[in-house]
């Protein structure tokens, strides 16, 4: 192996270790990434992608016009807006002020607000809460805090939907796309479950989510295969 490539891989593993062992460092990496990404108000993603997510989310959530819906980690606001456009009672919040600014600029200020999943300020309750590809950015050390906060703003008999989590038990399906990396990546992430180090995303272990959700007060946890073969949905019922 070329020495430069070897050095780069070692540096990558060191950063993964730092992210895994330090929740504070992981949070800073994630915060900096999203702040920079949403700082570009002109950057957009194809509507086809969000329409795809929206249709699949509706199939699982089965929302009605009587539901009050919250998107946690609403980003640029596209999914919240699609629910709103179809007449649903929906709000969205994000901890990234740049993201909320962008969403308000595009879709109106009434739908979006700034809040933090780890220190929620709002006390408004919702019947259906969803996070799409967001829970992976929560350090496992913070699962219980995050889920307790979600429980506190979920209506009785409501549910929280953790969509599209990279599933630790399905890592091999993801790495099979990269033939030369399968052995090393599977070994490294077995011990250091970091999915994407540039934004401090984790491989999510369903047993850990289940344990934290039950401690938070949820009565039932359901696991559903995602539309992506290496991801899983976790549904938490109050």
C-alpha positions in Angstrom: 0.0 0.0 0.0 1.2 3.5 -0.9 2.5 5.3 2.2 0.4 8.4 1.5 -2.8 6.2 1.3 -1.8 4.3 4.5 -1.3 7.6 6.3 -4.7 8.9 5.1 -6.5 5.8 6.3 -4.8 6.0 9.7 -5.8 9.7 10.0 -9.4 8.7 9.1 -9.5 6.0 11.7 -8.2 8.4 14.3 -10.9 10.9 13.5 -13.5 8.1 13.7 -12.2 7.1 17.1 -12.4 10.7 18.3 -16.0 11.0 17.1 -17.0 7.7 18.7 -15.4 8.3 22.2 -16.3 12.0 22.5 -19.9 13.0 22.2 -18.9 16.7 22.5 -16.5 16.4 19.6 -19.0 14.5 17.5 -21.6 17.2 18.2 -19.2 20.0 17.1 -18.3 18.1 13.9 -22.0 17.7 13.1 -22.9 21.3 13.9 -20.1 22.7 11.8 -20.9 20.5 8.8 -24.6 21.5 8.8 -24.0 25.1 9.5 -21.6 25.3 6.5 -23.9 23.3 4.2 -27.0 25.4 4.9 -25.0 28.6 4.9 -25.3 28.4 1.1 -28.8 29.7 0.6 -28.7 28.9 -3.1 -27.8 25.2 -2.7 -30.8 22.9 -3.4 -31.4 19.2 -3.9 -33.6 17.7 -6.5 -37.3 17.8 -5.6 -37.6 14.2 -7.0 -35.6 13.0 -4.0 -37.8 14.7 -1.4 -41.0 13.6 -3.3 -39.6 10.0 -3.0 -39.0 10.3 0.7 -42.4 12.0 1.2 -44.4 9.3 -0.5 -42.5 6.5 1.4 -42.9 8.3 4.7 -46.6 8.7 4.3 -46.9 5.0 3.6 -45.4 4.1 6.9 -46.8 7.0 9.0 -50.4 6.9 7.5 -51.1 10.5 8.6 -54.6 11.9 8.7 -55.8 15.5 8.6 -56.5 15.2 12.4 -52.9 14.6 13.1 -50.5 17.2 14.4 -47.1 16.4 12.7 -43.6 17.6 13.6 -40.5 17.1 11.6 -37.4 17.1 13.8 -34.3 18.1 11.8 -36.3 19.7 9.1 -33.2 21.0 7.2 -34.1 23.1 4.2 -37.8 22.5 4.9 -38.8 20.4 1.9 -40.5 17.5 3.6 -42.4 19.8 6.1 -43.5 21.9 3.1 -44.8 18.9 1.2 -46.9 17.9 4.2 -48.2 21.5 4.5 -49.0 21.7 0.7 -51.1 18.6 1.0 -53.2 20.2 3.9 -51.6 18.5 6.9 -51.1 20.3 10.2 -47.3 20.3 10.4 -44.3 22.1 11.8 -40.6 21.6 11.5 -37.6 22.5 13.7 -33.9 22.3 13.3 -31.0 23.1 15.6 -29.1 24.8 12.7 -30.2 28.4 12.4 -28.9 28.6 8.8 -31.2 25.7 7.9 -34.3 27.4 9.5 -33.4 30.7 7.8 -33.3 28.9 4.5 -36.5 27.0 5.1 -38.4 30.2 6.1 -37.1 32.1 3.1 -38.3 29.4 0.7 -41.6 28.3 2.4 -42.7 30.9 4.9 -41.8 31.6 8.5 -44.9 30.1 10.2 -43.8 26.5 9.6 -40.3 26.5 11.0 -38.5 27.3 14.3 -35.1 26.7 15.9 -34.9 24.1 18.6 -32.5 21.4 19.7 -33.4 17.8 20.2 -31.0 17.5 23.1 -32.5 20.5 25.0 -36.0 21.1 23.7 -37.5 24.4 24.7 -40.9 24.0 23.0 -43.6 22.3 25.0 -46.1 21.9 22.1 -47.2 18.3 21.6 -47.7 16.3 18.4 -49.4 13.1 17.5 -46.8 12.1 14.9 -43.1 13.1 15.0 -40.6 12.0 12.4 -36.9 12.3 11.8 -35.8 11.4 8.3 -32.1 10.4 8.1 -31.5 12.5 11.2 -31.2 10.2 14.2 -27.8 8.9 13.0 -26.4 12.3 13.8 -27.2 11.7 17.5 -24.2 10.3 19.5 -25.3 7.0 21.1 -24.4 8.5 24.5 -27.3 11.0 23.9 -29.9 8.5 22.8 -31.8 8.5 26.2 -31.8 12.3 26.4 -33.0 12.7 22.8 -35.7 10.1 23.2 -36.9 11.4 26.6 -37.3 14.8 24.9 -39.2 13.3 22.0 -41.4 11.4 24.5 -42.2 14.7 26.3 -43.6 16.3 23.2 -45.5 13.3 21.9 -49.2 13.2 22.5 -50.7 10.2 24.3 -51.1 7.3 21.9 -48.8 9.2 19.5 -45.7 7.9 17.8 -42.2 8.9 16.9 -40.7 7.7 13.5 -37.0 7.4 13.2 -36.7 7.0 9.5 -33.7 5.7 7.5 -31.2 4.9 10.1 -28.0 3.2 8.8 -28.3 -0.2 10.5 -25.2 -1.5 12.3 -26.4 -5.1 11.6 -26.6 -4.3 7.8 -23.2 -2.8 7.3 -22.0 -5.5 5.0 -24.8 -4.6 2.5 -23.5 -1.1 2.3 -19.9 -1.9 2.0 -20.6 -4.6 -0.6 -20.8 -1.6 -3.1 -17.0 -1.1 -2.5 -15.4 -4.4 -3.2 -11.9 -3.5 -2.1 -13.1 -2.0 1.2 -15.4 -4.7 2.5 -13.0 -6.5 5.0 -11.3 -3.4 6.4 -14.5 -1.3 6.6 -16.5 -4.1 8.3 -13.7 -4.7 10.8 -13.2 -1.0 11.6 -16.9 -0.2 12.0 -17.5 -3.3 14.1 -15.4 -1.6 16.8 -15.9 2.1 15.7 -19.5 2.4 14.5 -19.1 5.6 12.6 -21.0 5.7 9.3 -19.9 9.1 7.9 -17.1 10.9 9.7 -17.5 14.2 7.9 -20.8 14.9 9.7 -20.3 12.5 12.6 -23.0 10.1 11.5 -23.3 6.7 13.3 -24.3 3.2 12.4 -27.4 2.8 14.6 -27.7 -0.3 16.8 -31.4 -1.1 17.1 -31.0 -2.8 20.5 -29.6 0.4 21.9 -32.4 2.5 20.4 -35.0 0.0 21.9 -33.4 0.1 25.3 -33.2 3.9 25.4 -36.8 4.2 24.1 -38.2 2.0 26.8 -36.3 3.9 29.5 -37.7 7.1 28.0 -41.2 5.8 28.5 -42.3 4.5 25.1 -44.5 1.4 25.4 -43.7 -0.4 22.1 -40.9 -0.2 19.6 -41.3 -1.5 16.0 -38.5 -2.1 13.5 -39.3 -1.8 9.8 -37.0 -2.4 6.8 -36.2 0.9 5.0 -36.4 1.6 1.3 -32.6 1.4 1.4 -31.2 -2.1 2.0 -28.7 -1.0 4.6 -31.1 1.1 6.6 -33.9 0.6 9.1 -36.9 2.5 10.4 -37.6 2.5 14.2 -41.1 3.4 15.3 -41.7 4.3 18.9 -45.2 4.2 20.3 -46.3 6.2 23.4 
